[in-house]
């Protein structure tokens, strides 16, 4: 089993969704572990529960209007010290500063008690009842600077019954939340290790380049540049080739010296692929949680330049010289 993702949970109150995540993480097959629980209320009942369940807890002082910047700086330091991969908001009743969200972009998840994009913000159940909706529900989404507006990763609809009140609807939605959040979190933290997801991500980056087509190399997915009949490969996905541990992206390097230097300096990022390395292909290990996709994009463009017809690279070379 791959190393588990390290998850921190932020709460403000009783932490019922926190508890659902903690208990789900005890399954041997769960791809994440809860390594920290903290929040904006040092007296939150959920913190006591987390401690009782053996999870590390950090009690931060409750922020005031004046101490809000200091609080989020301390929260940032706490998360960094815990070396967490993902942060799950579970009833954390604070709007996160935009710079905090930006630093943790793609690593912040939240659960919201409505079927987003309907009813962002508060009083979701009352608003669904007032609108005469047949269903309420809950959504897990990525956190962005705009409240409750990030990519929706999963939802569960909950039927609204005759005579429902906001409280009675909330009670059933909460059951759905406790089922949904652990499943979606598990799916999300597993993405970076999944060869199919990695291939899709590489494909989106490769297709930003000119005249790119898909082309296989000995059965492996690849990308080529130029007219279809003469298109040259510039990138290949190597999924655990010949017993290698990596789901790798193979790209063209300048030569053996550069490849050796990169591999020796950053062996967790680069490797010498069997049978391909002798032909100048460098392996980038992509089944990691800390992949820098901007760096991957740069390598794809660089490799594309080595294979592209001169008519495609002429202007680029002129711009480089300028």
Buried (B, 14 or more C-beta within 10 A) or exposed (E): EEEBBBBBBBBBBBBBBBBBBBBBBEEEEBBBBBBBBBBBBEEBEBBEBBEEBEBEBBBBEBBEEEEBEEBBEBBBEBBEEBEBBBBBBBBBEBEBBEEBBEEBEBBBBBBBBBBBEBBBEEEBBBBBBEEEBEBBBBBBBBBBBEBBBBEBBBBBBBEBEEEBEBEBBBEBBBBBBBEBBBBBBBBBBBBBBBBEBBBEBBBEBBEEBBBBBEBEBEEBBBBBBBEEEEBBBBBBBBBEBEEBEBBBBBBBBEEEEEBBEBBEEEEEBBBBBEEBBEEBBBBBBBBBBEBEEEEBBEBBBBBBBBBBBEEBBEEBEEEEEE
